[in-house]
Amino acid sequence: MKHRVMLRSHLRNKLPQYAGTLGTTPEMLLEALEWMLSNDIVFEEGERYAMSSFDLEPRIEHPLARRFFALLKTEIPARFLPLYGKNWATLKDRWLRAWEQAYNILINKIPSHHVRIWWLRAGGAKIGKGSSIWRNTEVLGVENLVIGDDSVIAWHCQVDARAGLVIGDHVAIASHVLIIAGTHDLNAPEFWSISAPIYIEDYAWIASRALIGQGSYIGRGAVVTANTLVAKEIAPYKIVGGSGAKPMGERPHDLNYKVGGKGLFTLFH
């Protein structure tokens, strides 16, 4: 299976650093990396690298490769897919998906912040103080969702956290925004999935109907204007929009406000 999640780091360039962490030599780690590449555990795509989105660690026979895989997993802010079968990991995953679907079909329509946030937290989401997800917004990968304090995701959004979605403090995500963490391999007849974590830093503002694609990194205070597609890194405080998310300006660097997405006047949101 070649379902994979993208890594931000260039593995070959960072081999000395990884080798130091693992207490081995770069030469030995290179041999382990080549073994992983030949066994579809890690994937090299030009200057980009990915790893299997399944938790293959228990089945990796090569001792150093197994340790390297475990280290690389820490770079992905998400739980890996279980090796499906008659086991506890599969049962837990099926239960989480049912819990998630109950939220998307029913719970997200209940006009109560407290009920909705409780349900998401019970499913594994980490949601900070004063943050809220308004009604009719769908969440995928609930256990991989991390939101800081005083942030809001408004009406009718789709939030895909299956590869990991980390949202900071005082973030405003407007209505009808799509956050999509994955796609499929267009060159593979098997339709393998390709995903990547998404990071949205403090004070970022995502305007209505923007699409935040896999691997996006939205810097502190950055603004993605309405109807803009982003699938790259946006520098802090930059305002981007239009085709290719072109720079349009820059925000002040001394941002200091509260979004206030959860209060008396938003009770029914």
Backbone as JSON, one array per atom type, in Angstrom:
{
  "sequence": "MKHRVMLRSHLRNKLPQYAGTLGTTPEMLLEALEWMLSNDIVFEEGERYAMSSFDLEPRIEHPLARRFFALLKTEIPARFLPLYGKNWATLKDRWLRAWEQAYNILINKIPSHHVRIWWLRAGGAKIGKGSSIWRNTEVLGVENLVIGDDSVIAWHCQVDARAGLVIGDHVAIASHVLIIAGTHDLNAPEFWSISAPIYIEDYAWIASRALIGQGSYIGRGAVVTANTLVAKEIAPYKIVGGSGAKPMGERPHDLNYKVGGKGLFTLFH",
  "N": [[0.84, -1.19, 0.0], [0.54, 2.2, -0.86], [-0.36, 4.5, 0.35], [0.25, 7.67, 1.67], [1.86, 10.16, 3.76], [3.03, 13.45, 3.65], [6.3, 14.67, 4.4], [7.9, 17.48, 5.93], [10.6, 17.84, 6.01], [13.8, 17.43, 4.37], [14.96, 14.41, 3.9], [17.48, 13.24, 3.24], [19.27, 15.37, 3.43], [19.11, 15.89, 6.11], [20.12, 13.7, 7.38], [22.55, 13.47, 9.0], [21.73, 14.86, 11.33], [19.47, 13.37, 12.14], [20.78, 10.95, 12.57], [22.41, 11.56, 14.75], [20.44, 11.92, 16.72], [19.43, 9.34, 16.86], [21.61, 7.96, 17.69], [23.49, 6.77, 15.95], [25.45, 6.26, 12.93], [25.68, 8.46, 10.06], [26.09, 6.98, 7.73], [25.15, 4.39, 8.33], [22.5, 5.03, 8.81], [21.74, 5.96, 6.32], [21.81, 3.59, 4.87], [19.68, 2.29, 6.13], [17.63, 4.02, 5.36], [17.6, 3.64, 2.57], [16.73, 1.0, 2.52], [14.15, 1.37, 3.55], [13.03, 2.92, 1.51], [13.0, 1.08, -0.59], [11.15, -0.68, 0.29], [8.67, 0.48, 0.35], [8.09, 2.07, 2.58], [9.08, 4.54, 3.15], [8.97, 7.31, 0.89], [10.41, 8.81, -1.94], [10.17, 11.71, -3.69], [11.34, 13.48, -5.96], [12.51, 16.42, -4.64], [11.07, 16.08, -2.41], [9.76, 14.26, 0.4], [7.98, 11.44, 1.69], [6.09, 9.4, 3.98], [4.72, 6.21, 4.84], [1.26, 6.33, 5.54], [0.17, 4.54, 7.2], [0.56, 2.87, 10.31], [3.24, 1.31, 10.31], [5.24, 0.48, 11.97], [5.31, -1.8, 13.85], [5.72, -3.89, 12.04], [8.1, -3.57, 10.73], [11.05, -4.99, 9.87], [13.74, -4.39, 9.83], [15.94, -3.27, 12.23], [17.11, -0.62, 12.71], [15.76, 0.88, 10.79], [13.18, 0.61, 11.77], [13.35, 2.12, 14.13], [13.96, 4.59, 13.02], [11.63, 5.1, 11.56], [9.84, 5.4, 13.7], [10.86, 7.74, 14.82], [10.42, 9.58, 12.72], [7.65, 9.61, 12.72], [7.05, 11.31, 14.81], [7.15, 13.79, 13.69], [4.82, 14.25, 12.43], [1.77, 15.64, 13.15], [-0.39, 13.87, 13.89], [-2.39, 10.92, 14.38], [-1.39, 7.82, 13.1], [-2.77, 5.67, 10.56], [-4.28, 2.6, 11.57], [-3.07, -0.8, 11.34], [-5.29, -2.51, 9.79], [-7.56, -4.92, 11.0], [-8.56, -7.7, 13.07], [-8.28, -6.32, 15.75], [-7.43, -4.24, 18.59], [-6.69, -1.62, 17.86], [-7.95, -1.24, 15.39], [-10.65, -1.45, 16.13], [-10.86, 0.77, 17.83], [-10.36, 2.83, 16.01], [-12.57, 2.54, 14.26], [-14.62, 3.15, 16.02], [-14.03, 5.85, 16.59], [-14.47, 6.95, 14.06], [-17.22, 6.56, 13.79], [-18.12, 8.15, 15.91], [-17.29, 10.61, 14.98], [-18.82, 10.85, 12.62], [-21.35, 10.99, 13.75], [-21.16, 13.48, 14.89], [-20.91, 15.11, 12.58], [-23.3, 14.64, 11.24], [-25.36, 15.14, 13.07], [-24.68, 16.38, 15.69], [-23.27, 18.75, 15.11], [-25.19, 20.52, 14.42], [-26.56, 21.33, 16.6], [-27.6, 24.03, 18.59], [-25.57, 24.92, 20.56], [-22.64, 25.86, 21.95], [-21.29, 24.54, 24.02], [-22.11, 21.83, 24.01], [-21.25, 20.98, 21.46], [-18.45, 21.47, 21.52], [-17.75, 19.86, 23.67], [-18.33, 17.33, 22.61], [-16.47, 17.11, 20.51], [-14.04, 17.3, 21.91], [-14.26, 15.01, 23.48], [-13.92, 13.16, 21.5], [-11.24, 13.35, 21.05], [-10.16, 15.73, 20.11], [-8.19, 18.68, 20.66], [-9.0, 21.55, 22.08], [-8.74, 24.9, 22.79], [-9.24, 27.37, 25.44], [-12.09, 29.41, 25.19], [-12.37, 29.08, 22.47], [-14.15, 28.18, 19.46], [-16.25, 26.2, 17.31], [-18.47, 26.87, 14.87], [-21.95, 26.24, 14.04], [-22.95, 23.64, 11.7], [-20.51, 23.11, 10.54], [-18.25, 20.77, 9.3], [-16.15, 18.18, 10.57], [-13.31, 16.28, 9.98], [-11.23, 13.58, 10.94], [-11.16, 13.95, 13.74], [-9.66, 13.4, 16.05], [-7.2, 14.42, 15.51], [-7.24, 17.12, 15.56], [-6.17, 20.27, 16.58], [-6.63, 23.16, 18.36], [-5.88, 26.42, 19.45], [-6.28, 28.99, 21.98], [-9.11, 31.23, 22.07], [-9.95, 31.16, 19.34], [-11.76, 30.87, 16.25], [-13.84, 28.94, 14.14], [-15.98, 29.41, 11.59], [-19.37, 29.31, 10.22], [-20.49, 26.53, 8.21], [-18.09, 25.35, 7.25], [-15.54, 23.06, 6.01], [-13.5, 20.97, 7.71], [-10.64, 19.35, 7.56], [-8.76, 17.26, 9.29], [-7.25, 15.0, 9.1], [-4.6, 14.44, 8.48], [-3.41, 15.88, 10.38], [-4.07, 18.91, 11.87], [-3.17, 21.97, 12.96], [-4.02, 24.7, 14.74], [-3.5, 27.97, 15.82], [-3.63, 30.53, 18.44], [-6.21, 33.05, 18.68], [-7.15, 32.95, 16.05], [-8.99, 33.53, 13.1], [-11.32, 31.98, 11.19], [-13.28, 32.24, 8.5], [-16.7, 31.87, 7.27], [-17.68, 29.07, 5.17], [-15.17, 28.18, 4.42], [-12.76, 25.9, 3.13], [-10.75, 23.41, 4.38], [-8.47, 21.28, 3.41], [-6.79, 18.38, 3.77], [-5.74, 16.41, 2.17], [-5.17, 14.54, -0.92], [-5.16, 12.63, -3.97], [-2.99, 10.28, -5.6], [-2.27, 11.15, -8.74], [-0.93, 9.81, -10.68], [-1.07, 7.15, -10.21], [-2.57, 4.01, -10.72], [-3.94, 2.84, -8.66], [-5.05, 4.82, -7.08], [-3.89, 5.95, -4.77], [-3.82, 7.57, -1.58], [-2.63, 10.85, -0.73], [-1.42, 12.9, 1.73], [-0.94, 15.73, 3.95], [0.2, 17.52, 6.82], [-1.4, 20.51, 8.13], [-0.75, 23.81, 9.11], [-1.77, 26.6, 10.97], [-0.98, 29.63, 12.09], [-0.89, 31.83, 15.05], [-3.22, 34.56, 15.18], [-3.81, 34.5, 12.48], [-5.9, 35.04, 9.62], [-8.42, 33.69, 7.81], [-10.26, 34.21, 5.06], [-13.69, 34.21, 3.76], [-14.7, 31.37, 1.84], [-12.17, 30.6, 1.06], [-9.64, 28.19, 0.16], [-7.71, 26.0, 1.84], [-5.07, 24.07, 1.23], [-3.44, 20.8, 1.29], [-0.48, 20.5, 3.26], [-0.14, 23.2, 3.68], [1.16, 26.14, 5.25], [0.35, 28.61, 7.25], [1.48, 31.61, 8.18], [2.08, 33.5, 11.25], [-0.33, 35.96, 11.88], [-0.95, 36.23, 9.2], [-2.99, 36.82, 6.25], [-5.42, 35.26, 4.33], [-7.15, 36.01, 1.59], [-10.6, 36.23, 0.42], [-11.93, 33.5, -1.5], [-9.48, 32.41, -2.26], [-6.96, 30.1, -3.18], [-4.71, 28.2, -1.36], [-1.75, 26.4, -1.12], [0.76, 26.18, 0.07], [3.57, 27.67, 1.81], [2.88, 30.52, 3.7], [4.21, 33.58, 4.49], [4.71, 35.15, 7.72], [2.35, 37.67, 8.61], [1.79, 38.45, 6.02], [-0.44, 39.43, 3.4], [-2.36, 37.65, 1.23], [-3.73, 36.76, -1.98], [-5.96, 36.02, -4.76], [-5.14, 34.38, -7.92], [-2.8, 31.85, -7.43], [-2.21, 32.76, -4.92], [-1.02, 35.36, -4.48], [1.2, 37.87, -3.09], [-0.27, 40.67, -1.48], [-0.03, 42.67, 0.29], [0.77, 43.74, 3.66], [0.23, 43.08, 7.09], [0.01, 44.89, 10.28], [2.61, 44.29, 12.7], [2.23, 44.2, 15.37], [-0.04, 42.89, 16.4], [-2.85, 42.55, 18.48], [-5.46, 41.42, 19.68], [-8.73, 40.1, 20.49], [-10.56, 37.43, 19.15], [-13.08, 36.54, 19.91], [-15.03, 34.49, 19.49], [-16.81, 33.03, 20.94], [-19.31, 33.76, 22.81], [-21.89, 35.66, 24.54], [-23.48, 36.8, 22.48], [-23.05, 35.12, 20.42], [-24.24, 32.8, 21.0], [-26.03, 31.03, 19.69], [-24.66, 30.3, 17.47]],
  "CA": [[0.0, 0.0, 0.0], [1.36, 3.4, -0.99], [-0.97, 5.67, 0.97], [1.39, 8.31, 2.31], [1.76, 11.5, 4.32], [4.23, 14.18, 3.28], [7.18, 15.23, 5.43], [8.41, 18.81, 5.59], [12.05, 17.83, 6.0], [14.53, 16.73, 3.32], [15.56, 13.35, 4.71], [18.9, 13.02, 2.96], [20.03, 16.5, 3.96], [19.07, 15.89, 7.57], [20.58, 12.42, 7.91], [23.46, 13.6, 10.15], [20.96, 15.27, 12.51], [18.7, 12.21, 12.58], [21.72, 9.95, 13.06], [22.78, 11.95, 16.1], [19.3, 11.65, 17.61], [19.27, 7.89, 17.0], [22.84, 7.37, 18.21], [24.12, 5.93, 14.93], [26.22, 7.03, 11.96], [24.92, 8.79, 8.85], [26.21, 5.9, 6.76], [24.23, 3.32, 8.7], [21.13, 5.52, 8.64], [21.49, 5.98, 4.88], [21.48, 2.21, 4.49], [18.31, 2.04, 6.6], [16.72, 4.8, 4.51], [17.48, 2.95, 1.28], [15.88, -0.17, 2.76], [12.78, 1.87, 3.69], [12.58, 3.33, 0.18], [12.78, -0.1, -1.42], [10.04, -1.47, 0.85], [7.47, 1.33, 0.37], [7.86, 2.61, 3.92], [9.34, 5.95, 2.87], [8.87, 7.58, -0.55], [11.2, 9.95, -2.39], [9.53, 12.29, -4.87], [12.15, 14.65, -6.26], [13.06, 17.02, -3.43], [10.11, 15.89, -1.33], [9.73, 12.92, 0.98], [6.75, 11.05, 2.37], [6.16, 8.12, 4.67], [3.43, 5.53, 4.85], [0.3, 6.86, 6.51], [-0.19, 3.45, 8.12], [1.55, 2.65, 11.37], [3.94, 0.07, 9.96], [6.35, 0.25, 12.9], [5.42, -3.17, 14.37], [6.05, -4.87, 11.0], [9.38, -3.26, 10.1], [12.01, -5.99, 10.34], [15.06, -3.76, 9.95], [15.91, -2.6, 13.54], [17.35, 0.82, 12.63], [14.65, 1.44, 10.03], [12.02, 0.69, 12.67], [13.58, 3.26, 15.02], [13.87, 5.8, 12.19], [10.21, 5.31, 11.29], [9.25, 5.91, 14.94], [11.29, 9.14, 14.95], [9.72, 10.38, 11.71], [6.24, 9.74, 13.12], [6.89, 12.44, 15.73], [7.07, 15.02, 12.91], [3.45, 14.34, 11.9], [0.87, 15.9, 14.28], [-1.61, 13.09, 13.69], [-2.28, 9.49, 14.58], [-1.3, 7.08, 11.85], [-3.83, 4.68, 10.38], [-3.9, 1.3, 12.13], [-3.03, -1.96, 10.46], [-6.65, -2.98, 9.99], [-7.77, -6.35, 11.24], [-9.28, -7.97, 14.31], [-7.41, -5.85, 16.82], [-7.95, -3.1, 19.36], [-6.47, -0.38, 17.12], [-9.01, -1.14, 14.38], [-11.9, -1.17, 16.84], [-10.82, 2.15, 18.29], [-10.49, 3.68, 14.83], [-13.96, 2.47, 13.79], [-15.43, 3.88, 16.99], [-13.8, 7.27, 16.37], [-15.14, 7.38, 12.82], [-18.66, 6.63, 14.09], [-18.28, 9.34, 16.77], [-17.09, 11.74, 14.07], [-19.98, 10.95, 11.75], [-22.46, 11.47, 14.57], [-20.98, 14.94, 15.0], [-21.16, 15.77, 11.29], [-24.69, 14.46, 10.83], [-26.32, 15.62, 14.05], [-24.22, 17.23, 16.79], [-22.83, 20.08, 14.67], [-26.37, 21.36, 14.17], [-27.14, 21.7, 17.89], [-27.22, 25.42, 18.89], [-24.92, 25.02, 21.86], [-21.18, 25.72, 21.9], [-20.81, 23.6, 25.03], [-22.35, 20.46, 23.56], [-20.41, 20.68, 20.3], [-17.04, 21.41, 21.93], [-17.58, 18.66, 24.5], [-18.32, 16.15, 21.74], [-15.19, 17.07, 19.8], [-12.98, 16.98, 22.88], [-14.42, 13.6, 23.85], [-13.38, 12.39, 20.39], [-9.79, 13.48, 21.0], [-9.71, 17.06, 19.69], [-7.66, 19.56, 21.7], [-9.57, 22.86, 21.77], [-8.38, 25.78, 23.88], [-10.23, 28.19, 26.14], [-12.73, 30.47, 24.43], [-12.43, 28.78, 21.03], [-15.43, 27.59, 19.08], [-16.56, 25.83, 15.93], [-19.88, 27.19, 14.75], [-22.83, 25.18, 13.54], [-22.92, 23.16, 10.32], [-19.14, 22.89, 10.07], [-17.88, 19.36, 9.4], [-14.78, 17.89, 11.02], [-12.78, 14.95, 9.67], [-10.01, 13.35, 11.71], [-11.39, 14.73, 14.96], [-8.62, 13.16, 17.05], [-5.97, 15.11, 15.1], [-7.51, 18.55, 15.51], [-5.62, 21.06, 17.69], [-6.96, 24.58, 18.26], [-5.45, 27.17, 20.62], [-7.26, 29.79, 22.7], [-9.79, 32.36, 21.43], [-9.99, 31.02, 17.88], [-13.1, 30.51, 15.8], [-14.12, 28.45, 12.79], [-17.37, 29.86, 11.45], [-20.41, 28.47, 9.63], [-20.45, 25.79, 6.94], [-16.73, 25.03, 6.79], [-15.12, 21.67, 6.07], [-12.22, 20.96, 8.4], [-10.02, 18.04, 7.38], [-7.59, 17.16, 10.16], [-6.81, 13.61, 9.08], [-3.14, 14.39, 8.49], [-2.98, 16.79, 11.42], [-4.39, 20.32, 11.67], [-2.78, 22.71, 14.17], [-4.48, 26.08, 14.65], [-3.0, 28.7, 16.98], [-4.5, 31.4, 19.22], [-6.78, 34.25, 18.05], [-7.28, 32.69, 14.6], [-10.35, 33.69, 12.59], [-11.59, 31.27, 9.94], [-14.62, 32.69, 8.15], [-17.65, 30.86, 6.8], [-17.53, 28.4, 3.88], [-13.76, 27.87, 4.14], [-12.42, 24.49, 3.02], [-9.4, 23.04, 4.79], [-8.39, 19.94, 2.84], [-5.44, 17.9, 4.09], [-5.29, 15.3, 1.34], [-5.58, 14.36, -2.3], [-4.81, 11.29, -4.43], [-1.89, 10.2, -6.55], [-2.84, 11.19, -10.09], [-0.15, 8.95, -11.56], [-1.15, 5.77, -9.75], [-3.86, 3.4, -11.04], [-4.61, 2.39, -7.44], [-5.7, 5.95, -6.42], [-3.33, 6.09, -3.43], [-4.02, 8.87, -0.94], [-1.47, 11.64, -0.35], [-1.87, 13.92, 2.66], [0.12, 16.49, 4.61], [-0.34, 18.36, 7.9], [-1.65, 21.93, 7.88], [-0.5, 24.65, 10.29], [-2.28, 27.97, 10.89], [-0.4, 30.24, 13.27], [-1.65, 32.83, 15.81], [-3.73, 35.79, 14.57], [-4.09, 34.37, 11.05], [-7.29, 35.29, 9.22], [-8.78, 33.02, 6.56], [-11.54, 34.82, 4.66], [-14.73, 33.31, 3.25], [-14.56, 30.55, 0.63], [-10.79, 30.24, 0.76], [-9.34, 26.77, 0.24], [-6.38, 25.76, 2.39], [-4.75, 22.73, 0.78], [-2.51, 19.96, 2.04], [0.86, 21.0, 3.43], [-0.09, 24.66, 3.85], [1.65, 26.71, 6.51], [-0.09, 30.0, 7.27], [2.28, 32.23, 9.23], [1.45, 34.36, 12.26], [-0.92, 37.2, 11.43], [-1.17, 36.27, 7.74], [-4.37, 36.88, 5.79], [-5.76, 34.64, 3.05], [-8.37, 36.7, 1.21], [-11.73, 35.41, -0.02], [-11.84, 32.73, -2.75], [-8.08, 32.16, -2.59], [-6.45, 28.75, -2.97], [-3.36, 28.18, -0.81], [-1.17, 25.07, -0.9], [2.18, 26.47, 0.24], [3.87, 28.42, 3.03], [2.62, 31.95, 3.65], [5.05, 34.22, 5.5], [3.97, 35.9, 8.75], [1.78, 39.0, 8.41], [1.53, 38.74, 4.62], [-1.81, 39.34, 2.88], [-2.27, 37.0, -0.08], [-5.01, 36.56, -2.62], [-5.95, 35.84, -6.2], [-4.54, 33.17, -8.47], [-1.45, 31.61, -6.92], [-2.05, 33.37, -3.59], [0.03, 36.37, -4.64], [1.27, 38.89, -2.02], [-1.06, 41.87, -1.74], [0.24, 43.66, 1.33], [1.27, 43.22, 4.92], [-0.48, 43.56, 8.28], [0.87, 45.34, 11.37], [3.25, 43.19, 13.41], [1.9, 44.29, 16.81], [-1.43, 42.46, 16.55], [-3.21, 42.31, 19.88], [-6.91, 41.49, 19.77], [-9.43, 38.85, 20.72], [-11.54, 37.11, 18.12], [-14.38, 36.53, 20.57], [-15.95, 33.64, 18.76], [-17.67, 32.27, 21.85], [-19.82, 34.68, 23.8], [-23.35, 35.75, 24.68], [-24.15, 37.11, 21.23], [-22.83, 34.02, 19.47], [-24.73, 31.6, 21.68], [-26.68, 30.1, 18.78], [-23.79, 30.01, 16.33]],
  "C": [[0.88, 1.24, 0.0], [0.62, 4.66, -0.55], [0.11, 6.35, 1.81], [1.06, 9.72, 2.8], [3.08, 12.2, 4.1], [4.98, 14.68, 4.52], [7.67, 16.61, 4.99], [9.92, 18.81, 5.42], [12.61, 17.05, 4.81], [15.37, 15.66, 4.01], [17.06, 13.21, 4.48], [19.76, 14.15, 3.53], [20.11, 16.48, 5.48], [19.56, 14.59, 8.19], [21.56, 12.56, 9.07], [22.72, 13.99, 11.44], [20.14, 14.09, 13.05], [19.62, 11.14, 13.18], [22.16, 10.27, 14.48], [21.68, 11.66, 17.1], [19.18, 10.16, 17.89], [20.53, 7.21, 17.53], [23.51, 6.42, 17.24], [24.92, 6.82, 13.99], [25.35, 7.38, 10.76], [24.96, 7.68, 7.81], [25.25, 4.75, 7.06], [22.77, 3.76, 8.52], [20.78, 5.62, 7.16], [21.12, 4.59, 4.38], [20.06, 1.86, 4.92], [17.29, 2.79, 5.75], [16.53, 4.13, 3.16], [16.61, 1.71, 1.41], [14.42, 0.26, 2.86], [12.22, 2.29, 2.34], [12.23, 2.12, -0.69], [11.61, -0.94, -0.93], [8.76, -0.64, 1.04], [7.09, 1.76, 1.79], [8.07, 4.12, 3.89], [9.37, 6.12, 1.36], [9.65, 8.85, -0.87], [10.6, 10.45, -3.69], [10.25, 13.59, -5.21], [12.82, 15.16, -5.0], [12.15, 16.81, -2.22], [10.11, 14.44, -0.87], [8.39, 12.7, 1.67], [7.0, 9.73, 3.08], [4.78, 7.5, 4.66], [2.52, 6.14, 5.9], [-0.26, 5.78, 7.42], [0.93, 3.27, 9.15], [2.21, 1.29, 11.15], [5.01, -0.32, 10.96], [6.42, -1.18, 13.42], [5.87, -4.2, 13.34], [7.4, -4.61, 10.32], [10.46, -4.16, 10.7], [13.39, -5.39, 10.59], [15.1, -2.94, 11.25], [16.1, -1.09, 13.47], [16.25, 1.52, 11.84], [13.41, 1.59, 10.9], [12.15, 1.9, 13.61], [13.47, 4.58, 14.25], [12.42, 6.12, 11.87], [9.52, 5.91, 12.52], [9.63, 7.38, 15.15], [10.56, 10.03, 13.96], [8.25, 10.57, 12.06], [6.03, 10.94, 14.02], [6.79, 13.77, 14.98], [5.67, 15.23, 12.32], [2.49, 14.53, 13.07], [-0.46, 15.17, 14.15], [-1.33, 11.64, 14.04], [-2.25, 8.8, 13.22], [-2.42, 6.06, 11.78], [-3.37, 3.34, 10.96], [-3.76, 0.26, 11.03], [-4.35, -2.71, 10.67], [-6.72, -4.5, 10.1], [-8.59, -6.52, 12.51], [-8.37, -7.63, 15.48], [-8.0, -4.6, 17.45], [-7.81, -1.79, 18.58], [-7.55, -0.17, 16.06], [-10.35, -0.8, 15.02], [-11.97, 0.28, 17.3], [-11.0, 3.12, 17.13], [-11.92, 3.69, 14.31], [-14.89, 3.24, 14.73], [-15.27, 5.39, 16.81], [-14.49, 7.77, 15.12], [-16.65, 7.47, 13.02], [-18.97, 7.87, 14.93], [-18.21, 10.6, 15.92], [-18.31, 11.94, 13.17], [-21.22, 11.42, 12.51], [-22.38, 12.98, 14.73], [-21.39, 15.62, 13.69], [-22.6, 15.69, 10.84], [-25.66, 15.16, 11.78], [-25.78, 16.69, 15.0], [-23.85, 18.63, 16.32], [-23.98, 21.02, 14.34], [-27.03, 21.82, 15.47], [-26.68, 23.11, 18.26], [-26.67, 25.58, 20.3], [-23.42, 24.81, 21.69], [-20.72, 24.59, 22.8], [-20.97, 22.16, 24.58], [-21.39, 20.09, 22.43], [-18.94, 20.54, 20.7], [-16.8, 20.19, 22.8], [-17.47, 17.42, 23.63], [-16.98, 16.01, 21.02], [-14.05, 16.71, 20.73], [-13.05, 15.52, 23.31], [-13.9, 12.68, 22.75], [-11.89, 12.54, 20.21], [-9.28, 14.84, 20.56], [-9.21, 17.84, 20.89], [-8.06, 20.99, 21.33], [-9.39, 23.76, 22.99], [-9.54, 26.61, 24.41], [-10.77, 29.29, 25.22], [-12.83, 30.22, 22.94], [-13.73, 28.06, 20.7], [-15.45, 27.21, 17.61], [-18.07, 26.0, 15.77], [-20.65, 26.08, 14.04], [-22.62, 24.88, 12.06], [-21.52, 23.11, 9.71], [-18.77, 21.44, 10.32], [-16.42, 19.21, 9.79], [-14.44, 16.46, 10.65], [-11.46, 14.77, 10.4], [-10.06, 14.08, 13.04], [-10.26, 14.58, 15.96], [-7.31, 13.88, 16.74], [-6.14, 16.62, 15.03], [-6.97, 19.23, 16.78], [-5.93, 22.53, 17.43], [-6.54, 25.27, 19.55], [-6.6, 27.92, 21.28], [-7.85, 30.89, 21.81], [-9.69, 32.3, 19.9], [-11.38, 30.56, 17.47], [-13.05, 29.99, 14.37], [-15.61, 28.64, 12.58], [-18.25, 28.84, 10.73], [-19.93, 27.71, 8.39], [-19.04, 25.6, 6.38], [-16.55, 23.51, 6.74], [-13.69, 21.66, 6.59], [-11.66, 19.55, 8.36], [-8.73, 18.0, 8.18], [-6.96, 15.78, 10.12], [-5.3, 13.46, 9.04], [-2.55, 15.3, 9.56], [-3.29, 18.23, 11.04], [-4.13, 21.04, 12.98], [-3.1, 24.18, 13.95], [-4.07, 26.79, 15.94], [-4.06, 29.49, 17.72], [-5.0, 32.57, 18.37], [-6.85, 34.13, 16.53], [-8.75, 32.84, 14.21], [-10.46, 32.99, 11.25], [-13.05, 31.52, 9.59], [-15.46, 31.55, 7.58], [-17.27, 30.32, 5.42], [-16.07, 28.2, 3.47], [-13.59, 26.36, 4.06], [-10.97, 24.3, 3.44], [-9.24, 21.57, 4.45], [-6.96, 19.42, 2.97], [-4.93, 16.83, 3.14], [-5.81, 15.35, -0.09], [-5.25, 12.92, -2.68], [-3.71, 11.36, -5.47], [-2.46, 10.09, -7.97], [-2.13, 10.24, -11.04], [-0.23, 7.47, -11.19], [-2.52, 5.18, -10.09], [-4.63, 2.98, -9.8], [-5.24, 3.53, -6.64], [-5.21, 6.11, -4.98], [-3.58, 7.49, -2.88], [-2.67, 9.52, -0.61], [-1.98, 12.77, 0.54], [-0.67, 14.64, 3.26], [-0.5, 17.35, 5.7], [-0.51, 19.81, 7.45], [-1.46, 22.68, 9.2], [-1.02, 26.06, 10.02], [-1.89, 28.66, 12.19], [-1.29, 31.33, 13.87], [-2.03, 34.04, 14.93], [-3.92, 35.69, 13.04], [-5.59, 34.58, 10.8], [-7.51, 34.66, 7.86], [-10.16, 33.5, 6.17], [-12.45, 33.8, 3.97], [-14.37, 32.66, 1.92], [-13.11, 30.35, 0.19], [-10.65, 28.73, 0.86], [-7.89, 26.62, 0.69], [-6.03, 24.3, 2.12], [-3.67, 22.06, 1.62], [-1.11, 20.59, 2.1], [0.97, 22.5, 3.61], [0.45, 25.03, 5.22], [1.33, 28.19, 6.46], [0.57, 30.68, 8.46], [1.47, 33.13, 10.15], [0.93, 35.65, 11.62], [-1.2, 37.29, 9.94], [-2.66, 36.29, 7.42], [-4.47, 36.19, 4.44], [-7.11, 35.22, 2.65], [-9.4, 35.74, 0.62], [-11.45, 34.74, -1.36], [-10.41, 32.45, -3.2], [-7.71, 30.72, -2.27], [-5.01, 28.84, -2.5], [-2.94, 26.73, -0.62], [0.34, 25.22, -0.75], [2.36, 27.2, 1.57], [3.63, 29.9, 2.78], [3.39, 32.6, 4.8], [4.21, 34.97, 6.5], [3.57, 37.29, 8.27], [1.51, 39.35, 6.95], [0.04, 38.59, 4.3], [-1.71, 38.77, 1.48], [-3.66, 36.82, -0.66], [-4.85, 36.35, -4.11], [-5.3, 34.54, -6.62], [-3.1, 33.01, -8.0], [-1.18, 32.21, -5.57], [-0.91, 34.38, -3.6], [0.02, 37.37, -3.48], [0.51, 40.15, -2.42], [-0.78, 42.97, -0.73], [0.74, 42.98, 2.58], [0.52, 43.86, 6.08], [0.51, 44.14, 9.3], [1.43, 44.13, 12.12], [2.9, 43.18, 14.9], [0.44, 43.92, 17.07], [-1.72, 42.09, 18.0], [-4.72, 42.46, 20.04], [-7.46, 40.11, 20.11], [-10.48, 38.65, 19.64], [-12.95, 37.09, 18.7], [-15.41, 35.68, 19.89], [-16.91, 32.85, 19.63], [-18.12, 33.2, 22.96], [-21.33, 34.72, 23.78], [-24.04, 35.92, 23.34], [-23.89, 36.08, 20.12], [-23.35, 32.72, 20.03], [-25.26, 30.57, 20.7], [-25.87, 29.82, 17.52], [-23.26, 28.6, 16.4]]
}
